Amino acid sequence: MLQKERQQRIIKYVNEHKKVTIQELSRLMDTSVVTIRADLTVLDKKGYLEKVRGGAMAATERFNYEIPVTNRTKRNAFEKRQIGRLAADLVEDDDIIILDSGTTTMEIAKNLSRKKNLTVITHDIQIGAYLSANNYKNCSLIVVGGTLEPRTFTLLGFETLNYYKRLKANKVFLGCDAISIDYGVTNRTLIEADIKAAMVNCADTVCAVADNTKIGKTVFAHVCDITDIDVLITDSIPSSQQDALMQKGVRVIVPEDSNDDRQNR
C-alpha cells in the first residue's frame, strides 16, 4: 500500500471511530507500529487528527482544537453549499449583516450577488477577499481588524471583540463548532467564543449555520444559550432534535430534499 493511500485510510478510520490505538491501526493497515507512528506524526502536524499517547483521536473530538480551514473546507462541502444558499435567502435588500468566519459562512457570501444595498461585516479575511474580488457593487464591505489566526484566516483579539460590541446589525450568521439543546452554541477556543457572543448581542436576528455533524455536540467554550438563537440552518436534522429546538423557539430550516421526513414546518 502506498503511503498516501495508507494515510487517507487512517484519516477515514480515525474519523469514523473517533479514538484508535497504534496497534489497531497497525493490524488494519498490515504494517509496522513504527510506520504507523510516523504516519500519525505527519497527519497530526497537518491537522487531520490528534496524535495521543498510544494512538490517535479525531480532531473534532478535542474540545479546544481549532481545525485548520484547509481541512474544514473539504468536510461536508456539498452540505455547506446547501446551507449557504438557504441562509442567503434570509438576507434582504438594505440589510446590515455579520458573517462569522468559517467555510459555511463563506458559502453564504457566495450567494449574495443579487442582494441590493447590503452592508456586510466580517472578521474573516477570505470572505472579505472574496466579496472584494467578485466586485459586489451593491455591497458595502467592512472587515473588522485584529490579529490574524493563520490556520483559519480569521482576525481575532480585543480589537475585534470591542468593534463588535459597538455595532448594531439586522442579522448575524453564526458559525458553530457545536450546538445542542442543553448547552447552546459552543466553540473550541475561548477568544473566538467571546467574539461570537458579542456578535450575537448586537444582532436583531441570530441565524446559526451548522452541518449535521455539529448538532447535539458540545465543545470547550460557551457562546450563547439555545434560546438566543432565532434560526438554525442545517442540511439535515433528526425529528426529535428539530422538535426540541422548535419548542425552544428556534426556527429550523433544512433543504427540501432532506432525508428527514419533517422539515421546514
C-alpha positions in Angstrom: 0.0 0.0 0.0 1.4 3.4 -0.9 2.0 5.9 1.9 -0.7 8.4 0.6 -3.3 5.7 0.3 -2.5 4.4 3.8 -2.7 7.8 5.4 -6.0 8.5 3.7 -7.3 5.2 5.1 -6.0 6.2 8.6 -7.8 9.5 8.5 -11.1 7.9 7.4 -10.8 5.2 10.1 -9.9 7.7 12.9 -12.8 10.0 11.9 -15.2 7.0 11.9 -14.1 5.5 15.2 -13.1 8.8 17.0 -10.3 7.2 19.1 -8.0 4.4 17.9 -4.7 2.7 19.1 -1.5 2.3 17.2 -1.7 -1.5 17.4 -5.2 -1.3 16.0 -4.1 0.7 13.0 -1.0 -1.5 12.5 -3.2 -4.6 12.2 -5.7 -2.8 9.9 -3.0 -1.4 7.6 -0.9 -4.6 7.8 2.2 -2.5 8.5 4.6 -1.9 11.4 4.0 0.1 14.5 6.9 2.3 13.6 5.4 3.2 10.3 2.0 4.0 11.9 3.7 6.2 14.4 5.4 8.1 11.6 2.1 8.5 9.7 0.3 9.8 12.8 3.1 12.4 13.4 2.7 13.6 9.8 -1.1 13.7 10.0 -1.1 15.4 13.4 1.1 18.2 12.0 -1.2 18.7 9.1 -4.2 18.9 11.5 -6.1 15.9 10.2 -6.1 14.2 13.6 -4.5 14.5 17.0 -1.8 12.1 18.0 -2.1 11.0 21.6 -0.2 8.5 23.8 -0.7 5.1 22.3 -2.8 6.1 19.4 -4.8 9.0 17.8 -8.2 10.7 18.1 -10.3 12.6 15.6 -9.6 16.4 15.6 -13.3 17.0 16.0 -13.2 15.2 19.4 -10.8 17.6 21.0 -12.7 20.3 22.9 -10.2 23.1 22.3 -8.5 22.3 19.0 -9.1 24.8 16.2 -9.3 22.8 12.9 -7.3 24.4 10.1 -9.5 25.9 7.4 -7.8 23.9 4.7 -9.2 20.8 6.4 -12.6 22.2 7.2 -13.1 23.2 3.6 -13.1 19.5 2.5 -15.5 18.4 5.1 -19.2 18.2 4.1 -18.7 20.6 1.2 -22.0 19.7 -0.5 -23.9 20.2 2.7 -22.3 23.6 3.4 -23.2 24.8 -0.1 -26.8 23.8 0.6 -26.7 25.7 3.9 -25.1 28.7 2.2 -27.9 29.0 -0.3 -30.7 28.7 2.3 -29.0 31.2 4.6 -28.5 33.7 1.8 -32.3 33.5 1.1 -32.9 35.1 4.5 -30.9 38.2 3.6 -33.0 41.1 2.4 -32.1 44.2 0.4 -30.7 47.0 2.6 -29.7 44.6 5.4 -26.7 45.1 7.6 -25.4 41.6 8.2 -22.5 40.0 10.0 -20.8 36.9 8.5 -18.9 34.9 11.1 -15.6 33.3 10.0 -15.8 29.9 8.5 -16.3 27.7 5.5 -20.1 27.6 5.9 -20.4 31.4 6.1 -18.2 31.6 3.1 -20.9 29.8 1.2 -23.3 32.4 2.3 -21.1 35.1 0.8 -21.0 33.3 -2.5 -24.8 33.7 -2.7 -25.2 37.4 -2.1 -24.7 38.8 -5.5 -28.4 39.5 -6.2 -28.9 41.4 -3.0 -29.0 45.2 -3.1 -27.5 47.9 -0.8 -26.1 45.4 1.7 -23.6 46.2 4.4 -21.5 43.1 5.2 -19.3 42.9 8.2 -16.8 40.1 8.8 -13.5 39.3 10.5 -12.8 36.5 8.0 -10.2 37.8 5.5 -11.1 35.1 3.0 -14.7 36.2 3.0 -13.6 39.8 2.7 -11.3 39.0 -0.2 -14.0 37.0 -2.0 -16.6 39.8 -1.7 -14.0 42.4 -2.9 -12.6 40.3 -5.7 -16.1 39.5 -7.1 -16.9 43.1 -7.2 -20.3 43.1 -5.5 -21.2 46.6 -6.4 -24.2 46.7 -4.1 -22.3 45.5 -1.1 -20.6 47.8 1.4 -17.9 45.7 3.0 -16.4 46.2 6.5 -13.5 43.9 7.5 -13.1 44.1 11.3 -9.5 44.4 12.4 -7.5 42.1 14.7 -4.6 39.7 14.8 -4.5 37.0 12.1 -5.0 33.4 13.1 -3.3 31.9 10.1 -4.8 28.4 10.3 -8.3 29.8 10.0 -7.7 33.2 8.1 -9.6 34.8 11.0 -8.8 38.2 12.6 -9.1 37.9 16.4 -8.2 39.8 19.6 -9.5 42.6 21.7 -9.8 44.9 18.7 -12.2 42.5 17.1 -14.2 42.0 20.2 -14.5 45.7 21.0 -15.5 46.6 17.5 -18.4 44.1 17.5 -19.6 45.5 20.9 -20.1 48.9 19.2 -22.3 47.6 16.4 -25.9 47.0 15.6 -26.9 44.7 12.8 -30.1 43.2 11.3 -28.8 39.7 11.1 -25.7 37.7 12.2 -24.9 34.4 10.6 -23.1 32.5 13.3 -20.8 29.6 12.6 -21.0 26.8 15.2 -18.3 24.3 16.2 -21.1 22.6 18.1 -24.8 23.2 19.0 -27.0 21.4 21.5 -30.3 21.9 23.3 -28.7 21.8 26.8 -25.5 23.8 26.2 -26.4 26.0 23.3 -23.7 27.1 20.9 -20.1 26.2 21.9 -16.7 26.9 20.4 -13.3 25.3 20.6 -11.4 28.5 21.5 -12.2 31.0 24.2 -11.3 34.2 22.5 -13.4 33.3 19.4 -16.3 32.3 21.7 -16.2 35.8 23.2 -16.2 37.4 19.8 -19.2 35.2 18.7 -21.1 36.2 21.9 -20.5 39.9 21.0 -21.9 39.3 17.5 -25.0 37.6 18.9 -25.6 40.5 21.3 -25.5 43.1 18.5 -27.9 41.5 16.0 -31.7 41.7 15.8 -31.9 38.1 14.3 -29.4 35.4 15.1 -29.0 32.7 12.5 -26.9 29.7 13.3 -25.4 27.8 10.5 -24.2 24.2 11.1 -24.0 21.0 9.2 -25.5 17.9 10.7 -22.2 16.8 12.3 -22.3 19.7 14.7 -25.8 19.1 16.1 -26.1 17.6 19.5 -22.4 18.1 20.2 -20.6 20.3 22.8 -17.0 21.6 22.8 -14.9 23.8 25.0 -16.3 27.4 25.4 -19.9 28.6 25.7 -21.0 31.2 23.2 -24.8 31.5 23.8 -27.8 29.6 25.0 -30.1 27.9 22.6 -32.8 30.4 23.3 -30.5 33.2 21.9 -30.8 31.6 18.5 -33.7 32.6 16.3 -33.0 30.4 13.3 -30.9 27.2 12.7 -30.0 26.5 9.0 -28.6 23.0 8.6 -28.5 20.2 5.9 -30.4 17.6 7.9 -31.6 17.0 11.5 -33.4 14.2 13.4 -37.1 14.9 14.0 -36.5 14.7 17.8 -33.9 17.4 17.7 -36.0 19.6 15.4 -39.0 19.3 17.7 -36.9 20.1 20.8 -35.5 23.2 19.0 -38.9 24.4 17.9 -40.1 24.1 21.5 -37.3 26.5 22.5 -38.5 28.9 19.8 -35.8 28.1 17.2 -36.9 28.0 13.6 -35.2 25.2 11.8 -34.5 25.4 8.0 -33.3 22.4 6.0 -33.2 21.6 2.3 -36.5 20.4 0.7 -34.7 17.2 -0.3 -33.6 16.4 3.2 -33.9 12.7 4.2 -35.7 13.7 7.4 -39.5 13.5 6.9 -40.5 16.5 9.0 -38.5 19.5 7.9 -39.4 23.1 7.1 -42.5 23.3 9.2 
